[in-house]
Amino acid sequence: MSILFGIRQAEGHSVEEPFLRRMASTTDRYAPDGTFLKVKGRIGMGFQPYHTHQRSWLESQPGTDLQGAMVTFDGRLDNSAELCSLLDLKLEHTPDSMIVLESFSRWGETCFSRFVGDWALALWILAERALYLARDHAGTRTLYYELTKADIVWATHLEPLLAERNDHGLDENFAAAYLSSQPIRDLTPYKNVRAVSPAHYLVVRERIVTQKLHWDPTVGERIRYGTDAAYDEHFFQLFQQAVERRTGPGASILAELSGGVDSSSIVCMSDHVRKAQGATPADLINTISYYDDSEPNWNEKPYFVAVERARGKRGLHIEVSSRGATFEPPDMEYVWPGPDGRTLSAETKLEDQLAVGQYRVMLSGIGGDELLGGPPDPLPELADSLVSLQLSTLLSQGLEWGLSNRVPLVHLIRDAGALAVRLYIRQSRTPVAFPSWLSASLRKRAVRLRFQGTSWKRIGYLPSSIENGLVWWSIMETLILPSRRLLARREYRYPFLDRELADFLLRVPANQLMRPGRRRLLMRRALQKIVPVEVLERKRKAYIMRGPPVALTENKPKLLSLVSSSRLSDLGYVDEIDIQSSIAKFDALSCSTSQHLLLAIQLELWMRRPAKTLGQADFNS
């Protein structure tokens, strides 16, 4: 992904180019294709291209027009041909950034809802004295900003925002969400630094910031076809289109192949497309698969090897281990909690193995499980029948699911009713389980934060539509964020999050995705001719990793020493005695608290990272 950054000064002030150069210097190592700056009065923008697709070579950014507008754009507009036709532009000569400028000139801020693809942008409209910061429907690109008394700065990576200041304290809301294992949403570890939310855009006029939604996953209308085959055909066509959009000409692409049905389906669909074009096995997309023989519950080799055997091409096999954590901060700059010394070693080893391919793009199967009925849950569908007073349907569906899951019908109806109530009164389906050592003040803050920043429509929508919208926002929490990587920051692409495919899957009746005793129904029917049957029909991939709990147990002395003078305790976020007791009593065989302990340790290590780290602050102040 290319890197955007910039600043808008207060009225009467001018941007100085050296400021932009200092911002650019923080991400130079991720910008092999150069740095380009533009300053015009109170606005300054920077662009560090990272060319990954054919049309990206048309770009010359930051871009401007005769009305004084300025834009930087990172990404790919999949409907660029359609937009150019509507705007009377020549596709072969018009970069996506200029399509953005022309689109805003024609349609105003409603243009963002017309952009289909993976993208983030910053747009200055001189005539309105307004700055627009926007991300695509799925948040595949990050975009951060900080509003101060005099200006606003923004960037797609965190480092440029930390270039000038060393007084960013730990954000208390972030700490509350992170330590309680709740959604992070638009928060960052840094006080006053926020992210633009996926599917939203910000309008900034002086110090007034307005956030607006340009795409909504909560849908009212359902798709109704007469036959299963019609659903299968539509899904196949949209999924093929989603994969083609993300595997076109450009930089080298590497597809993750985990052995699960989602990543396998992406690879097999790519093969289907390329073979139809005459490709040999050597011309097929390259893959990377991870395995860990030390994990008794993780045996993915038979599945990704089955895909490799079917396609006639072996991929990279990378041995990884969830054990061997050092519980020491890596000896380098890092801007997000999570990595430790072992992470740096593992990433270094991985990059050595990937160097030959010069891969800039990774394909990921994130989103497939949630959107295609991976975890079979009949309650939203039953709740629809209940609130719609379709009692005969409720009884027939309830009986089928009850017999399949061995659950009494009355219990299913009770649970469906409870779900509907929770969704309509904006209450979580599952209560928050706080660790005992988390302070009372942070617990209260975490509860308040749980639904802030979430588009949660209720009136006029069925429970399944509301639930689908919430599931979409939960997927956004699982995306690979570049600022969490230590070394290379490749562009990740997610075919299952393609907007047109998502629009379809969010409207498909639940009984097309799953039925009693049968999950991923639509996917299995539609892809049965291209995905190996042993992968397509495998049981759901779910397991408990034993490595992290074992590492916690083996490193108790080190961890007890770490929290004996806890920075988090100094801030009043954790009870030092209680967390010491939790570590001392921890048993790898009953690891229900391991996730919360790991998060606390990661945040503690991050606050102790080397002082040379960019933007290091005195977090005890």
C-alpha positions as CSV (number, residue, x, y, z in Angstrom):
1,M,0.0,0.0,0.0
2,S,1.2,3.5,-0.8
3,I,1.7,6.0,2.0
4,L,-0.3,9.2,2.4
5,F,0.4,11.9,4.8
6,G,-0.3,15.6,5.2
7,I,-1.1,18.7,7.3
8,R,-3.7,21.4,7.1
9,Q,-2.7,24.5,9.0
10,A,-5.0,27.0,10.7
11,E,-6.3,30.0,8.6
12,G,-3.5,32.5,8.0
13,H,-0.7,30.0,8.4
14,S,1.4,28.3,5.7
15,V,2.8,24.8,5.6
16,E,6.6,24.5,5.4
17,E,8.0,21.7,3.2
18,P,10.6,20.6,5.7
19,F,7.8,19.6,8.0
20,L,6.5,17.2,5.4
21,R,10.0,15.9,4.7
22,R,10.4,15.0,8.4
23,M,7.1,13.2,8.2
24,A,8.2,11.3,5.1
25,S,11.5,10.3,6.7
26,T,9.7,8.1,9.3
27,T,8.4,5.8,6.6
28,D,11.2,6.0,4.0
29,R,12.1,2.3,4.6
30,Y,8.6,1.3,3.4
31,A,8.6,3.6,0.4
32,P,10.9,2.0,-2.3
33,D,9.2,4.0,-5.1
34,G,10.1,7.5,-4.0
35,T,8.6,10.4,-2.1
36,F,6.6,13.3,-3.6
37,L,5.4,16.4,-1.8
38,K,3.2,19.4,-2.6
39,V,2.6,22.5,-0.6
40,K,-0.1,25.1,-1.4
41,G,-0.6,27.7,1.3
42,R,-2.2,26.2,4.4
43,I,-2.3,22.7,2.9
44,G,0.5,20.2,2.4
45,M,0.4,16.6,1.3
46,G,2.9,13.8,0.8
47,F,2.7,10.7,-1.3
48,Q,5.1,7.7,-1.2
49,P,3.9,5.3,-3.9
50,Y,4.1,1.5,-3.6
51,H,3.1,0.3,-7.0
52,T,1.1,-2.9,-6.8
53,H,-1.3,-2.8,-9.7
54,Q,-1.1,-1.8,-13.4
55,R,-3.1,1.5,-13.1
56,S,-1.0,2.7,-10.1
57,W,1.7,3.6,-12.6
58,L,-0.6,6.3,-14.1
59,E,-0.4,8.2,-10.8
60,S,1.4,11.5,-10.3
61,Q,0.5,12.6,-6.8
62,P,-0.3,14.7,-4.9
63,G,-2.8,15.7,-7.5
64,T,-4.5,19.1,-8.0
65,D,-7.1,20.8,-10.2
66,L,-7.7,24.3,-11.5
67,Q,-10.0,25.1,-8.6
68,G,-7.3,24.6,-6.0
69,A,-8.3,21.1,-4.8
70,M,-5.6,18.7,-3.8
71,V,-5.8,14.9,-3.4
72,T,-3.7,11.9,-2.4
73,F,-5.2,8.4,-3.0
74,D,-3.9,5.0,-2.2
75,G,-5.6,1.9,-3.6
76,R,-7.5,0.6,-6.5
77,L,-10.9,1.7,-7.9
78,D,-12.4,-1.5,-9.3
79,N,-15.2,0.4,-11.1
80,S,-12.9,3.0,-12.7
81,A,-14.2,2.2,-16.1
82,E,-17.8,2.8,-15.1
83,L,-16.8,6.1,-13.3
84,C,-14.8,7.3,-16.3
85,S,-17.8,6.6,-18.6
86,L,-20.1,8.6,-16.4
87,L,-17.5,11.5,-16.1
88,D,-16.6,11.5,-19.8
89,L,-12.9,10.6,-19.0
90,K,-10.5,8.4,-20.9
91,L,-9.8,5.4,-18.7
92,E,-6.4,4.6,-20.2
93,H,-5.1,8.1,-19.4
94,T,-6.9,8.9,-16.2
95,P,-5.4,7.8,-12.8
96,D,-7.7,6.9,-10.0
97,S,-6.7,10.0,-8.0
98,M,-8.0,12.2,-10.9
99,I,-11.2,10.2,-11.0
100,V,-11.7,11.1,-7.3
101,L,-11.3,14.8,-8.0
102,E,-13.7,14.7,-11.0
103,S,-16.2,12.6,-9.0
104,F,-16.2,15.1,-6.1
105,S,-16.6,17.9,-8.6
106,R,-19.7,16.2,-10.1
107,W,-21.4,14.6,-7.1
108,G,-19.9,16.2,-4.0
109,E,-19.3,14.1,-0.9
110,T,-21.8,11.5,-2.1
111,C,-19.1,10.4,-4.5
112,F,-17.5,8.2,-1.8
113,S,-20.4,5.8,-1.9
114,R,-19.7,5.3,-5.6
115,F,-16.1,4.1,-5.1
116,V,-15.8,0.3,-5.3
117,G,-12.5,-1.1,-4.4
118,D,-9.7,-1.0,-1.7
119,W,-8.8,2.6,-1.0
120,A,-8.1,5.5,1.4
121,L,-7.8,9.1,0.5
122,A,-7.2,12.7,1.6
123,L,-9.0,15.4,-0.3
124,W,-8.7,19.2,0.2
125,I,-11.5,21.3,-1.4
126,L,-10.3,24.9,-1.4
127,A,-13.8,26.4,-2.3
128,E,-15.3,24.8,0.9
129,R,-12.2,25.2,3.0
130,A,-12.9,21.5,3.9
131,L,-10.6,18.5,4.3
132,Y,-12.1,15.0,3.6
133,L,-10.5,11.9,4.9
134,A,-12.1,8.6,3.8
135,R,-11.6,4.8,3.9
136,D,-13.3,2.1,1.8
137,H,-16.2,0.0,3.0
138,A,-13.9,-2.6,4.6
139,G,-11.1,-0.5,5.9
140,T,-8.5,-2.4,3.9
141,R,-6.3,0.7,4.1
142,T,-5.6,2.4,7.4
143,L,-5.8,6.2,7.9
144,Y,-5.0,8.0,11.1
145,Y,-5.3,11.7,12.1
146,E,-4.7,14.1,15.0
147,L,-6.5,17.3,15.5
148,T,-4.7,20.0,17.5
149,K,-5.5,23.6,18.4
150,A,-3.8,24.9,15.3
151,D,-3.9,22.1,12.6
152,I,-4.8,18.6,11.6
153,V,-2.2,16.0,10.5
154,W,-3.0,12.6,9.0
155,A,-1.2,9.6,7.6
156,T,-1.9,6.0,6.5
157,H,0.9,4.9,8.9
158,L,1.3,6.0,12.5
159,E,4.9,7.0,12.3
160,P,4.5,10.3,10.5
161,L,2.1,11.5,13.2
162,L,4.7,10.9,15.8
163,A,7.6,12.6,14.0
164,E,7.3,16.0,15.6
165,R,6.0,15.4,19.0
166,N,7.2,13.3,21.9
167,D,4.3,14.1,24.3
168,H,1.8,11.5,23.2
169,G,0.6,9.7,26.3
170,L,-1.1,6.3,26.4
171,D,-4.7,6.7,25.4
172,E,-6.9,5.6,28.3
173,N,-9.8,4.4,26.1
174,F,-7.4,2.3,24.1
175,A,-6.0,0.8,27.3
176,A,-9.5,0.0,28.5
177,A,-10.4,-1.7,25.2
178,Y,-7.1,-3.5,24.7
179,L,-6.8,-4.9,28.3
180,S,-10.4,-6.1,28.3
181,S,-10.0,-7.7,24.9
182,Q,-12.7,-5.5,23.4
183,P,-12.9,-4.0,19.9
184,I,-10.4,-1.3,19.3
185,R,-12.3,0.4,16.4
186,D,-11.0,4.0,15.8
187,L,-8.7,4.0,18.8
188,T,-4.9,4.0,18.8
189,P,-2.3,3.7,21.6
190,Y,-1.7,7.4,21.4
191,K,-3.7,10.1,23.1
192,N,-5.5,12.3,20.5
193,V,-4.6,10.1,17.6
194,R,-7.6,8.4,16.0
195,A,-8.3,6.3,12.9
196,V,-10.9,7.1,10.3
197,S,-13.5,4.3,10.7
198,P,-14.0,1.8,7.8
199,A,-16.9,2.8,5.5
200,H,-16.8,6.3,6.8
201,Y,-15.4,9.7,5.8
202,L,-14.5,12.7,7.9
203,V,-15.3,16.3,7.0
204,V,-12.9,18.7,8.7
205,R,-13.7,22.4,8.7
206,E,-11.3,24.3,10.9
207,R,-11.7,22.5,14.3
208,I,-15.1,21.0,13.6
209,V,-14.9,17.3,12.6
210,T,-18.0,15.5,11.3
211,Q,-18.0,11.7,10.7
212,K,-20.4,10.3,8.0
213,L,-21.2,6.8,6.8
214,H,-20.8,6.1,3.0
215,W,-21.6,2.4,3.0
216,D,-23.8,0.4,5.4
217,P,-23.6,-3.4,6.1
218,T,-27.0,-3.4,7.8
219,V,-29.4,-4.1,4.9
220,G,-33.2,-4.2,4.8
221,E,-33.9,-6.0,1.6
222,R,-33.2,-9.6,1.0
223,I,-32.4,-11.3,-2.3
224,R,-34.9,-13.9,-3.3
225,Y,-34.3,-16.4,-6.2
226,G,-36.4,-19.3,-7.3
227,T,-33.8,-22.0,-7.1
228,D,-30.6,-22.9,-5.3
229,A,-28.8,-22.9,-8.6
230,A,-29.5,-19.2,-9.1
231,Y,-27.8,-18.4,-5.8
232,D,-24.9,-20.6,-6.7
233,E,-24.4,-19.0,-10.1
234,H,-24.5,-15.5,-8.7
235,F,-22.1,-16.3,-5.9
236,F,-19.7,-18.0,-8.3
237,Q,-19.7,-15.0,-10.6
238,L,-19.2,-12.4,-7.8
239,F,-16.5,-14.5,-6.1
240,Q,-14.6,-15.0,-9.4
241,Q,-14.8,-11.2,-10.0
242,A,-13.5,-10.5,-6.5
243,V,-10.5,-12.7,-7.0
244,E,-9.8,-11.4,-10.5
245,R,-9.8,-7.8,-9.2
246,R,-7.2,-8.7,-6.7
247,T,-4.9,-10.8,-8.8
248,G,-4.6,-8.7,-12.0
249,P,-1.4,-7.5,-13.6
250,G,1.1,-5.6,-11.4
251,A,3.4,-6.5,-8.5
252,S,4.2,-10.1,-7.4
253,I,1.4,-11.7,-5.4
254,L,1.6,-14.3,-2.7
255,A,-1.6,-16.1,-1.5
256,E,-1.9,-17.4,2.0
257,L,-2.9,-21.1,1.9
258,S,-3.8,-22.3,5.4
259,G,-5.7,-25.4,4.5
260,G,-9.0,-23.9,5.5
261,V,-11.8,-23.6,3.0
262,D,-11.5,-19.8,2.6
263,S,-7.9,-19.4,1.6
264,S,-8.1,-22.7,-0.4
265,S,-11.1,-21.3,-2.3
266,I,-9.3,-18.1,-3.2
267,V,-6.3,-20.1,-4.6
268,C,-8.5,-22.5,-6.5
269,M,-10.6,-19.7,-8.0
270,S,-7.4,-17.9,-9.1
271,D,-6.3,-21.2,-10.7
272,H,-9.7,-21.6,-12.4
273,V,-9.4,-18.1,-13.9
274,R,-5.7,-18.5,-15.1
275,K,-6.2,-22.0,-16.5
276,A,-9.1,-20.7,-18.6
277,Q,-6.6,-18.2,-20.0
278,G,-4.1,-21.0,-20.9
279,A,-1.8,-20.9,-17.9
280,T,0.4,-23.9,-17.0
281,P,0.9,-24.9,-13.3
282,A,4.1,-22.8,-13.3
283,D,2.1,-19.7,-14.2
284,L,-0.3,-20.2,-11.2
285,I,-0.3,-17.9,-8.2
286,N,2.4,-18.6,-5.6
287,T,1.3,-19.6,-2.1
288,I,2.6,-19.6,1.4
289,S,1.5,-22.0,4.1
290,Y,2.3,-22.1,7.8
291,Y,2.5,-25.1,10.1
292,D,3.5,-25.8,13.7
293,D,4.2,-29.5,14.5
294,S,4.5,-28.6,18.2
295,E,0.7,-27.8,18.3
296,P,-1.3,-31.0,18.9
297,N,-4.5,-29.4,17.6
298,W,-3.1,-27.7,14.5
299,N,-2.6,-30.2,11.7
300,E,-3.2,-28.2,8.5
301,K,-0.6,-29.9,6.3
302,P,-2.9,-32.6,4.9
303,Y,-5.3,-29.9,3.7
304,F,-2.9,-27.4,2.1
305,V,-0.9,-30.3,0.6
306,A,-4.2,-31.6,-0.9
307,V,-4.7,-28.2,-2.7
308,E,-1.1,-28.1,-3.9
309,R,-1.5,-31.7,-5.2
310,A,-4.7,-30.7,-7.1
311,R,-3.1,-27.6,-8.7
312,G,0.2,-29.2,-9.5
313,K,2.3,-26.6,-7.7
314,R,4.0,-26.6,-4.4
315,G,4.1,-23.4,-2.3
316,L,6.3,-22.1,0.4
317,H,6.0,-24.0,3.7
318,I,7.0,-22.0,6.7
319,E,7.4,-23.6,10.1
320,V,6.2,-21.3,12.9
321,S,5.8,-21.8,16.6
322,S,3.6,-20.1,19.2
323,R,6.2,-21.1,21.8
324,G,9.5,-19.5,22.6
325,A,8.2,-16.0,23.5
326,T,11.0,-13.8,24.9
327,F,8.7,-11.4,26.7
328,E,11.2,-8.7,25.9
329,P,10.6,-5.7,23.6
330,P,12.2,-6.0,20.2
331,D,15.3,-3.9,19.7
332,M,13.8,-1.6,17.2
333,E,11.1,1.0,16.6
334,Y,7.6,-0.3,17.0
335,V,4.4,1.7,17.3
336,W,1.8,-0.8,18.3
337,P,1.8,-3.3,21.3
338,G,2.1,-7.0,20.4
339,P,5.6,-7.8,19.1
340,D,8.5,-9.1,21.2
341,G,12.0,-10.2,20.5
342,R,10.8,-13.5,19.0
343,T,8.5,-11.6,16.6
344,L,11.5,-9.7,15.2
345,S,13.4,-12.9,14.7
346,A,10.5,-14.7,13.0
347,E,9.8,-11.8,10.7
348,T,13.5,-11.6,9.7
349,K,13.5,-15.3,8.9
350,L,10.3,-14.9,6.9
351,E,11.6,-12.0,4.9
352,D,14.8,-13.9,4.0
353,Q,12.6,-16.6,2.5
354,L,10.4,-14.2,0.6
355,A,13.2,-12.0,-0.8
356,V,13.5,-14.0,-4.0
357,G,9.9,-13.4,-5.0
358,Q,9.9,-9.7,-4.3
359,Y,6.3,-10.0,-3.2
360,R,4.4,-6.8,-2.6
361,V,0.9,-8.2,-2.2
362,M,-0.7,-10.9,0.0
363,L,-4.1,-12.5,-0.5
364,S,-6.0,-13.4,2.7
365,G,-9.1,-15.4,3.3
366,I,-10.3,-13.2,6.2
367,G,-14.1,-12.7,6.2
368,G,-15.1,-15.9,4.5
369,D,-16.0,-17.8,7.7
370,E,-18.2,-15.0,9.0
371,L,-20.0,-14.1,5.8
372,L,-20.6,-17.6,4.5
373,G,-22.1,-19.4,7.5
374,G,-19.0,-20.8,9.0
375,P,-20.2,-20.8,12.6
376,P,-23.8,-22.2,12.2
377,D,-26.2,-20.1,14.3
378,P,-29.9,-20.5,13.8
379,L,-30.9,-17.8,16.3
380,P,-30.9,-14.7,14.1
381,E,-33.1,-16.5,11.5
382,L,-35.5,-17.8,14.2
383,A,-35.6,-14.3,15.7
384,D,-36.7,-12.9,12.3
385,S,-39.6,-15.3,12.3
386,L,-40.5,-14.5,15.9
387,V,-40.6,-10.7,15.5
388,S,-42.4,-11.1,12.1
389,L,-45.0,-13.3,13.8
390,Q,-44.5,-16.0,11.3
391,L,-45.2,-18.6,13.8
392,S,-45.6,-21.6,11.5
393,T,-42.2,-20.9,10.0
394,L,-40.7,-20.4,13.5
395,L,-42.0,-23.8,14.6
396,S,-40.9,-25.7,11.5
397,Q,-37.4,-24.1,11.5
398,G,-37.1,-24.5,15.3
399,L,-38.0,-28.2,15.1
400,E,-35.4,-28.9,12.4
401,W,-32.6,-27.0,14.2
402,G,-33.6,-28.6,17.6
403,L,-33.5,-32.1,16.2
404,S,-30.1,-31.4,14.5
405,N,-28.5,-29.7,17.5
406,R,-30.4,-31.8,20.1
407,V,-31.8,-28.7,21.7
408,P,-35.4,-28.5,23.0
409,L,-37.7,-26.3,20.8
410,V,-38.7,-24.1,23.7
411,H,-35.1,-23.3,24.5
412,L,-34.4,-22.2,20.9
413,I,-37.5,-20.0,20.9
414,R,-36.5,-18.5,24.3
415,D,-32.9,-17.8,23.1
416,A,-34.2,-16.3,19.8
417,G,-36.4,-14.0,21.7
418,A,-33.6,-13.0,24.0
419,L,-31.4,-12.3,21.1
420,A,-34.0,-10.1,19.4
421,V,-34.4,-8.1,22.7
422,R,-30.7,-7.6,23.0
423,L,-30.3,-6.4,19.5
424,Y,-33.1,-3.9,19.7
425,I,-32.1,-2.5,23.0
426,R,-28.4,-2.3,21.9
427,Q,-27.1,-4.8,24.4
428,S,-24.3,-7.2,23.7
429,R,-25.0,-10.8,22.9
430,T,-22.3,-11.9,25.3
431,P,-21.3,-10.2,28.6
432,V,-17.8,-8.8,29.0
433,A,-15.6,-11.0,31.1
434,F,-13.1,-8.7,32.7
435,P,-9.8,-10.0,34.3
436,S,-9.8,-9.7,38.1
437,W,-6.8,-7.4,38.0
438,L,-8.3,-4.7,35.7
439,S,-9.2,-1.5,37.6
440,A,-12.8,-0.6,38.3
441,S,-12.4,2.7,36.3
442,L,-11.1,0.9,33.2
443,R,-13.9,-1.6,33.4
444,K,-16.5,1.1,33.4
445,R,-14.7,2.8,30.5
446,A,-14.6,-0.5,28.6
447,V,-18.4,-1.0,29.0
448,R,-19.1,2.5,27.8
449,L,-16.8,2.0,24.8
450,R,-18.3,-1.3,23.7
451,F,-20.8,0.2,21.2
452,Q,-19.3,3.6,20.6
453,G,-18.4,4.2,17.0
454,T,-20.5,1.3,15.7
455,S,-23.2,1.9,13.2
456,W,-26.1,0.0,14.8
457,K,-29.4,0.5,13.1
458,R,-32.4,-1.1,14.7
459,I,-35.7,0.5,13.8
460,G,-37.2,-1.2,10.7
461,Y,-34.6,-4.0,10.5
462,L,-35.0,-7.7,11.3
463,P,-32.7,-9.2,13.9
464,S,-30.6,-11.1,11.3
465,S,-29.9,-7.8,9.4
466,I,-28.8,-6.1,12.6
467,E,-26.6,-9.2,13.5
468,N,-25.0,-9.2,10.1
469,G,-24.1,-5.6,10.4
470,L,-22.4,-6.3,13.8
471,V,-20.6,-9.2,12.3
472,W,-19.3,-7.0,9.6
473,W,-17.8,-4.6,12.1
474,S,-16.3,-7.5,14.0
475,I,-14.5,-8.6,10.9
476,M,-12.8,-5.2,10.7
477,E,-11.1,-6.0,14.0
478,T,-9.3,-9.0,12.4
479,L,-7.6,-7.3,9.4
480,I,-3.8,-7.1,9.2
481,L,-2.8,-3.6,10.1
482,P,0.5,-2.4,8.7
483,S,1.5,-0.5,11.8
484,R,1.6,-3.8,13.7
485,R,4.3,-5.2,11.5
486,L,8.0,-4.7,12.3
487,L,9.7,-5.1,8.9
488,A,7.9,-5.4,5.6
489,R,4.5,-3.8,5.2
490,R,2.9,-5.5,2.3
491,E,-0.5,-4.8,0.8
492,Y,-3.1,-7.2,2.0
493,R,-6.1,-8.0,-0.2
494,Y,-9.3,-9.7,1.0
495,P,-11.4,-11.2,-1.8
496,F,-14.3,-12.1,0.6
497,L,-14.6,-8.4,1.6
498,D,-15.1,-7.3,-2.0
499,R,-18.0,-4.8,-1.8
500,E,-20.2,-6.3,-4.4
501,L,-19.7,-9.8,-3.0
502,A,-20.4,-8.5,0.5
503,D,-23.5,-6.7,-0.7
504,F,-24.8,-10.0,-2.0
505,L,-23.9,-12.2,1.0
506,L,-25.4,-9.8,3.5
507,R,-28.7,-10.0,1.6
508,V,-28.8,-13.8,1.0
509,P,-31.4,-15.7,3.1
510,A,-29.8,-17.5,6.0
511,N,-31.1,-20.9,4.7
512,Q,-28.8,-20.5,1.7
513,L,-25.8,-20.2,3.8
514,M,-26.6,-22.9,6.4
515,R,-29.2,-25.5,7.2
516,P,-29.6,-27.9,10.1
517,G,-26.5,-30.2,10.0
518,R,-25.0,-28.4,7.0
519,R,-22.9,-25.2,7.2
520,R,-21.3,-23.2,4.3
521,L,-24.0,-24.6,2.1
522,L,-23.9,-22.0,-0.7
523,M,-20.1,-22.1,-0.9
524,R,-19.9,-25.9,-1.0
525,R,-22.5,-26.1,-3.8
526,A,-21.0,-23.3,-5.9
527,L,-17.3,-24.4,-5.6
528,Q,-17.6,-28.1,-5.7
529,K,-16.0,-28.4,-9.1
530,I,-12.9,-26.3,-8.3
531,V,-12.0,-27.0,-4.7
532,P,-10.7,-30.4,-3.5
533,V,-13.5,-32.3,-1.7
534,E,-11.5,-33.1,1.3
535,V,-10.9,-29.3,1.9
536,L,-14.4,-28.2,1.0
537,E,-16.1,-30.8,3.2
538,R,-13.7,-30.6,6.1
539,K,-14.9,-29.8,9.6
540,R,-14.7,-26.3,10.8
541,K,-11.1,-25.3,11.5
542,A,-11.1,-24.5,15.3
543,Y,-8.5,-25.3,17.9
544,I,-6.9,-24.0,21.1
545,M,-3.3,-23.1,20.7
546,R,-1.2,-24.6,23.6
547,G,2.0,-22.6,22.9
548,P,1.1,-19.2,24.5
549,P,-0.2,-20.8,27.8
550,V,3.0,-23.0,27.9
551,A,5.2,-19.9,27.3
552,L,3.4,-18.1,30.2
553,T,4.0,-21.0,32.5
554,E,7.7,-21.4,31.5
555,N,8.4,-17.6,32.0
556,K,6.7,-17.0,35.3
557,P,9.8,-15.6,37.1
558,K,10.5,-13.1,34.3
559,L,6.8,-12.1,34.1
560,L,6.6,-11.6,37.9
561,S,9.6,-9.4,37.8
562,L,8.1,-7.4,34.9
563,V,4.9,-6.6,36.7
564,S,6.5,-6.0,40.1
565,S,7.1,-2.4,39.0
566,S,4.3,-2.2,36.5
567,R,3.8,1.0,34.4
568,L,0.2,0.0,34.0
569,S,-0.1,-0.2,37.8
570,D,1.5,3.2,38.1
571,L,-1.3,4.6,35.9
572,G,-3.9,2.9,38.0
573,Y,-5.0,0.6,35.2
574,V,-4.2,-2.7,36.9
575,D,-3.9,-4.0,40.4
576,E,-0.2,-5.0,40.8
577,I,-0.8,-7.6,43.5
578,D,-3.7,-9.1,41.8
579,I,-1.9,-9.5,38.4
580,Q,1.1,-11.0,40.2
581,S,-1.2,-13.5,41.9
582,S,-2.8,-14.4,38.5
583,I,0.6,-15.0,37.0
584,A,1.8,-17.1,39.9
585,K,-1.3,-19.2,39.9
586,F,-1.5,-19.6,36.1
587,D,-1.7,-23.2,34.8
588,A,-1.2,-23.9,31.1
589,L,-3.8,-26.8,31.4
590,S,-6.6,-24.4,32.4
591,C,-5.7,-21.4,30.3
592,S,-8.9,-19.4,30.5
593,T,-7.0,-16.2,31.6
594,S,-4.1,-16.5,29.1
595,Q,-5.5,-14.1,26.5
596,H,-6.0,-11.3,29.1
597,L,-2.6,-11.9,30.6
598,L,-0.8,-11.9,27.2
599,L,-2.5,-8.6,26.3
600,A,-1.4,-7.0,29.6
601,I,2.2,-8.2,29.2
602,Q,2.3,-6.9,25.6
603,L,1.1,-3.5,26.6
604,E,3.5,-3.4,29.6
605,L,6.4,-4.3,27.2
606,W,5.4,-1.7,24.7
607,M,5.5,1.0,27.4
608,R,9.0,-0.1,28.3
609,R,10.2,-0.2,24.7
610,P,13.6,1.4,24.0
611,A,13.7,5.2,24.3
612,K,15.0,5.5,20.7
613,T,11.6,4.4,19.5
614,L,9.9,7.0,17.3
615,G,7.5,9.1,19.3
616,Q,8.5,7.7,22.6
617,A,6.6,9.4,25.4
618,D,6.8,9.6,29.1
619,F,3.8,7.4,29.9
620,N,4.0,8.0,33.6
621,S,3.4,11.7,33.3
